[in-house]
Amino acid sequence: MKKTVLITGVAGMIGSRMAEWIVSNQKDYQVVGIDNLSGGYIENVPEGILFIQADVATENLDQIFQEHQIYYVLHFAAYAAEGLSPFIRKFNYTNNLVATANIVNACIKYQVKRLVFTSSMAVYGHSPAPFREIAVPQPADPYGVAKYACEMDIQIAGEQHGLDWCILRPHNVYGQNQNIWDKYRNVLGIWMYQHINQQAFSIFGDGSQKRAFSYLEDCLEPLWNATVLPAASKQIINIGSDTEISVLTAAQTLKEVIGADAQIQFLEQRHEVQNAYSTHEKAIAILGYKDSTSLKEGLTAMWEWAKKQPKRKRMEWDAYEIDNGMYESWKK
Ligand SMILES: NC(=O)c1ccc[n+]([C@@H]2O[C@H](COP(=O)([O-])OP(=O)(O)OC[C@H]3O[C@@H](n4cnc5c(N)ncnc54)[C@H](O)[C@@H]3O)[C@@H](O)[C@H]2O)c1
C-alpha cells in the first residue's frame, strides 16, 4: 500500500512542483494536497494527486488525517509577503502561525512520521550575512517573527510529544508556478508581470540590497530528502543558492533574458534587510543540495513559462489593517 504525503499549499509554487516531483519520482507514495487558493491557482495542482480545497488555519483537520492515514506532512501553506506583513499583522499571524499550530496538533494526534516545515531566511532578520543556522534569529518583521515562532513551536512538539521534524529555511526561491500577479512579493515575478503589462521594473531603494536567488527545481530532491532521510531528522537547514547579487544586478540579468529595453523605476526605500543570504554546508551535506542552475538559466526557463500564462488580475489588498507608514506605491 502506498504511503500518503500531505502537502499544504499545493496550489502554490513550491507545493505544486513538489507534488508533481513526488508523483513522477516516488512510486511508493501518493499525495493529498490542501490549499485554500488564496495565493496559488487550481491550474498549478498537478494530475495524479487528491486535491482538497480547505483553509489550514481554520479547518478541523481530523477527517483529512484520519481518512488518508497521513505518513509525512510537507507544510508549505503560508502568505509569504514579508514586506507587507507589518501592515497585515493579524492576518500574518493567523495565516502563518495559527495555521501551523493547527497542522502541528494534527501531526501529533495522528502520529505523523515527520513534519517538514518551510520556515524562511526571514528569521535571521538583522543578523549579519551570510546567515548560518547557528546564528540566533533576530527577525525584522512580523513574517519573520511568525516563521520563528512556528519553528519554536515545532521543536517543542518534538521535545514533548515526540514529533519528528525538519525545518528548512529557503530563500528567494523562483521558478515556474510562482505567483507573478501578487503585487507585494516575489520580486522576479513582479518584474515579469510588469514587463508583460508594459510597466517598468520597480525597485525599492537603490537596488544595492543583496539577495541569493534560488531556482526551485534545484530544491525539489533536497526537499524530499528532508522528508525521508534519517540524517535530516530534527535539523534546521538553510536551502538555496550560494550566489549573492544585488537586486539591481538581478534586474539587469532579467533584462538580458527578456531581450528588451525594460526600464527600471526606483521607489522609496522600504523597511527591509540590506543583505540577506545564507551558507549551505548542511543542505549540501545532509540533503545533497546542488546549486546547479545559474540565475540566467533559471530566469530563462521561468520567463518562457511566464509568457504563456493567462492574463490574470493583479492580486492587491482592498484594505490594509493599518496604513501608517505605508509605502507610496502600495497606498490605496
Ligand atoms: N518562495 C520563496 O522564496 C520562499 C522563501 C522562504 C520560504 N518560503 C516558504 O515556502 C512556502 C511555500 O512558498 P511558495 O513560494 O510556494 O508560496 P506560494 O504563495 O506560491 O504558495 C503558498 C500556497 O499556500 C496557500 N495558502 C496560503 N494560506 C493558506 C491557508 N490558510 N490554507 C490553505 N492554503 C493556504 C496559497 O493559496 C498558496 O497556494 C511558504 O511557507 C513560504 O513562506 C518561500
The ligand as an SDF file (V2000), in Angstrom:
LIG
                    3D

 44 48  0  0  0  0  0  0  0  0999 V2000
    9.3060   31.2960   -2.3970 N   0  0  0  0  0  0  0  0  0  0  0  0
   10.2430   31.6830   -1.5450 C   0  0  0  0  0  0  0  0  0  0  0  0
   11.1510   32.4320   -1.8890 O   0  0  0  0  0  0  0  0  0  0  0  0
   10.2340   31.2060   -0.1260 C   0  0  0  0  0  0  0  0  0  0  0  0
   11.3180   31.5030    0.6860 C   0  0  0  0  0  0  0  0  0  0  0  0
   11.3020   31.0940    2.0110 C   0  0  0  0  0  0  0  0  0  0  0  0
   10.2300   30.3930    2.4820 C   0  0  0  0  0  0  0  0  0  0  0  0
    9.1840   30.1100    1.6850 N   0  0  0  0  0  0  0  0  0  0  0  0
    8.0500   29.3900    2.2350 C   0  0  0  0  0  0  0  0  0  0  0  0
    7.7390   28.2760    1.4060 O   0  0  0  0  0  0  0  0  0  0  0  0
    6.3360   28.0480    1.4220 C   0  0  0  0  0  0  0  0  0  0  0  0
    5.8020   27.9910    0.0120 C   0  0  0  0  0  0  0  0  0  0  0  0
    6.1210   29.1970   -0.6370 O   0  0  0  0  0  0  0  0  0  0  0  0
    5.7130   29.4630   -2.1450 P   0  0  0  0  0  0  0  0  0  0  0  0
    6.7340   30.3690   -2.7000 O   0  0  0  0  0  0  0  0  0  0  0  0
    5.4000   28.2100   -2.8330 O   0  0  0  0  0  0  0  0  0  0  0  0
    4.3870   30.3460   -1.9330 O   0  0  0  0  0  0  0  0  0  0  0  0
    3.0280   30.3050   -2.7200 P   0  0  0  0  0  0  0  0  0  0  0  0
    2.2610   31.5030   -2.3200 O   0  0  0  0  0  0  0  0  0  0  0  0
    3.2740   30.0700   -4.1510 O   0  0  0  0  0  0  0  0  0  0  0  0
    2.3150   29.0230   -2.1090 O   0  0  0  0  0  0  0  0  0  0  0  0
    1.6740   29.0250   -0.8750 C   0  0  0  0  0  0  0  0  0  0  0  0
    0.3190   28.3580   -1.0520 C   0  0  0  0  0  0  0  0  0  0  0  0
   -0.3280   28.2830    0.2290 O   0  0  0  0  0  0  0  0  0  0  0  0
   -1.6920   28.5410    0.0490 C   0  0  0  0  0  0  0  0  0  0  0  0
   -2.2160   29.0200    1.3200 N   0  0  0  0  0  0  0  0  0  0  0  0
   -1.9160   30.1800    1.9530 C   0  0  0  0  0  0  0  0  0  0  0  0
   -2.5790   30.2640    3.1190 N   0  0  0  0  0  0  0  0  0  0  0  0
   -3.3130   29.1210    3.2060 C   0  0  0  0  0  0  0  0  0  0  0  0
   -4.2160   28.6250    4.1790 C   0  0  0  0  0  0  0  0  0  0  0  0
   -4.5070   29.3130    5.2770 N   0  0  0  0  0  0  0  0  0  0  0  0
   -4.8090   27.4260    3.9730 N   0  0  0  0  0  0  0  0  0  0  0  0
   -4.5310   26.7220    2.8430 C   0  0  0  0  0  0  0  0  0  0  0  0
   -3.6840   27.1450    1.8960 N   0  0  0  0  0  0  0  0  0  0  0  0
   -3.1000   28.3250    2.0680 C   0  0  0  0  0  0  0  0  0  0  0  0
   -1.7590   29.5770   -1.0570 C   0  0  0  0  0  0  0  0  0  0  0  0
   -3.0160   29.5790   -1.6920 O   0  0  0  0  0  0  0  0  0  0  0  0
   -0.6340   29.1290   -1.9740 C   0  0  0  0  0  0  0  0  0  0  0  0
   -1.1150   28.2710   -2.9870 O   0  0  0  0  0  0  0  0  0  0  0  0
    5.7460   29.1500    2.2920 C   0  0  0  0  0  0  0  0  0  0  0  0
    5.5910   28.6480    3.5950 O   0  0  0  0  0  0  0  0  0  0  0  0
    6.7890   30.2170    2.2790 C   0  0  0  0  0  0  0  0  0  0  0  0
    6.7350   31.0120    3.4500 O   0  0  0  0  0  0  0  0  0  0  0  0
    9.1560   30.5080    0.3780 C   0  0  0  0  0  0  0  0  0  0  0  0
  1  2  1  0
  2  3  2  0
  2  4  1  0
  4  5  1  0
  4 44  2  0
  5  6  2  0
  6  7  1  0
  7  8  2  0
  8  9  1  0
  8 44  1  0
  9 10  1  0
  9 42  1  0
 10 11  1  0
 11 12  1  0
 11 40  1  0
 12 13  1  0
 13 14  1  0
 14 15  2  0
 14 16  1  0
 14 17  1  0
 17 18  1  0
 18 19  2  0
 18 20  1  0
 18 21  1  0
 21 22  1  0
 22 23  1  0
 23 24  1  0
 23 38  1  0
 24 25  1  0
 25 26  1  0
 25 36  1  0
 26 27  1  0
 26 35  1  0
 27 28  2  0
 28 29  1  0
 29 30  1  0
 29 35  2  0
 30 31  1  0
 30 32  2  0
 32 33  1  0
 33 34  2  0
 34 35  1  0
 36 37  1  0
 36 38  1  0
 38 39  1  0
 40 41  1  0
 40 42  1  0
 42 43  1  0
M  CHG  2   8   1  16  -1
M  END
$$$$
